[in-house]
Amino acid sequence: MAIIDYRVEDGAAILSWDDKDRPMNVLSGDALAELSAAVEKAVADADVKGIVLTSGKQGVFVAGGDLQQIESLGSGPIDAAELLKRTGAVLDQLRRMETCGKPVVAALNGVTLGGGYEIALACHHRILVDQRHAKVGLPEAGLGLMPGAGGTQRLPRLIGLQGALGLIMQGKQLGPQEALERGLVDELVEPAELIPAAKKWIEKDGSATQPWDRKRYQVPGGGPSSVTFAQTLMGSNAMTHAATFGNMPSQQAILQSVYEGLGLPMDRAGKVETRQFIRVLQDPTARSMLRTLFFSLQECQKGVRRPKDVPPFDVKKVGIVGAGLMGQGIAHVSAKVGIDVVLLDRNLASAERGKQKVAQTLERRLAKGRTTTERVEGILGRIHPSADYLDLEGADLVVEAVFEDRGIKAQVTKASDQQLGDGAIFASNTSGLPITDLAKASSRPENFIGLHFFSPVERMQMVEIVVGEQTSRETLAKAWDFILKIKKAGIVVNDSPGFYTSRVFGTFISEGNHLLVEGANPALIENAARSAGMPMPPLGISDQVGLGTMHKVAKQAEQDAAAAGKDWEPSPAQAIIASLVEDHDRWGAHPPPREDGTPRAPGGFYDYDESGKHLWPELGKAMSRWIERNDQQPSAETVRRRYLFAQCLEAVRCLEQGVISEVRDGDVGVIMAVGFPAFTGGPFTFIDNYGLSEFVRDAEALSARYGARFEPPKLLREMAAEGRSFYS
């Protein structure tokens, strides 16, 4: 079946791209072959004055390259010579299109990303529909890849190095207005005017020569011989290293491609890009990120693990108990998709403050042009503040988002339960309290589930769906339907204290505490975490979470131990946090007010002032009772390894214990929810790439030196002995 439909209208050859075998058009070998044949047909037709390249897909031009083909290339040894030949053929085809002698217009009817936008760059004019869904850009870097069809060469030549480099390296996707303002497209039109506008341009202004093929062409803003060019690349190189610590090969490859290629004619510049593109594919980083952050994430976004035998459930009304930060976010994303929300708190004033916080968030988006007045009014009109549980009547779902206190959660569960119908479900937004225990307060534990959202809810994609011992498949399916309706991705985990993401992330913070107690320099503790790829270091995260909150959790553990008749002795790390709070009044970055209502100054492991934050210089002296003297500091590489191994080992324990059942969920969950280093592809991919036998060997060495927490689980030992891997 043909992918490119060819027709001639008013002297213009209309090439409509519509791959019937795929939901979206992608830059594949078959499609490019048909495109090239269609271009040659148009060139040979004397009655054709120009070519219009558009799409037969609703709202999508070309969504990018064939990522499945790219993933398969990276799944085994790469034949560099064969890949060079294939990639070179793509560049030759696009170069032929832009030098064919007839003007070519890209009539972009929606999403135009990656390879799709690289095709558009090879056209002489770009027209985009002026609709919210339309996006253009080169997002490859976000998946550990880089443009491979001329993007690193044509975009800088089109809009200048300074404008292009950030877009390529950050993988930005621009909406219509910003794309026009920054020069990525030449016109914006309404959908009905797209093809007429393209034909009009061919008739009146059509030029068949790209800017970079004209005599005396200069790169906008300065080319390779300019001071600006050198300064921009030097600054970009320094900033890239500071941001990635060398963990993202694609970033350096993009810089190298731009640096070498812009000084060459276009025919030779493409070969520079191809060489760097192959280099990126040969590194496991690209394959790892692509599998986890594209394919596995897509599964989580589509609800692949939703029970298939349960009919769809449409959540039309949701009750949210607790109008704090998490409740506000859940209310926002629910109302945004058309769900009526009852936002309930202990009094009406608190509930109304929660709605006002949502309004402030929307007002900021409105001021930046990211929403409209009508949408803001619609969202706020669906959020109904309340202090009366009777208002929950008729809700399809109630989400409890109150403090991490079993007693308070039980009260909320019982009060909500009385208002819910038989088909409604109840969800607890808890980060670690066992769902099976919380469900004991419900008269219908089979309808009780955990929905662990992450802050800020409006921006974080991931939700951890926690199944208790009595949670039914119907409840799980209904929870999935809610998650998908509010456009979130989900992973399913079985009940366990801390669930999955909190358990894995907790080992990272804990390892930072171990290092502190061992006498490691706090600056080393924090900087090694950043260089390992963690978005925030452990001491800094502790301050953000709140030392008071962490101290409260420890006190709760002490009380639970006493109630069970067990002895409880705080760890040195817990003792340090207790001392920071109780002896030094240092509660973290966002401290609560004192009992008399006066504000506390922020402070914890860090000092905070107008200039920013700095590690508290008195930390070692003030905590000397618990911090060991250490004249032999560990190497940064040892600290990085400890951070990564601690988290990977906990992930394997969760798999071994049945907390998670899918390694794909395990990888994508901790990257998207708690910031496990994305360049690794997740803990299970990291272990596979490291080699299971080698990982077990090095974990045993860490265990012998630093403690049993690094002891490899039985599952890992067995897999290593049998030569298996997690993705084999």
Secondary structure, DSSP 8 states (H G I E B T S, - for coil): --SEEEEEETTEEEEEE--TTSSS--B-HHHHHHHHHHHHHHHH-TT--EEEEEESBTTEEE--B-HHHHHHHHTS---HHHHHHHHHHHHHHHHHHHTSSS-EEEEE-SEEETHHHHHHHTSSEEEEE--TT--EE-GGGGGT----SSHHHHHHHHH-HHHHHHHHHHT-EE-HHHHHHTTS-SEEE-GGGHHHHHHHHHHHT---S-GGGSTT---TT--TTSHHHHHHHHHHHHHHHHHHTT--HHHHHHHHHHHHHTTS-HHHHHHHHHHHHHHHHHSHHHHHHHIIIIIIHHHHHHTTTS-TTS------EEEEE--SHHHHHHHHHHHHTT-EEEEE-SSHHHHHHHHHHHHHHHHHHHHTTSS-HHHHHHHHHTEEEES-GGGGTT-SEEEE---S-HHHHHHHHHHHHTT--TT-EEEE--SSS-HHHHGGGSS-GGGEEEEEE-SSTTT--EEEEEE-TT--HHHHHHHHHHHHHTT-EEEEEE--TTTTHHHHHHHHHHHHHHHHHTT--HHHHHHHHHHTT-SS-HHHHHHHH-HHHHHHHHHHHHHHHHHTT------HHHHHHHHHHHTT---BSS----TTS-----BSSEEEETTEEEE-TTHHHHTTTTS---SS---HHHHHHHHHHHHHHHHHHHHHTTS---HHHHHHHHHHHH---GGGTSHHHHHHHH-HHHHHHHHHHHHHHH-GGG---HHHHHHHHHT--TT-
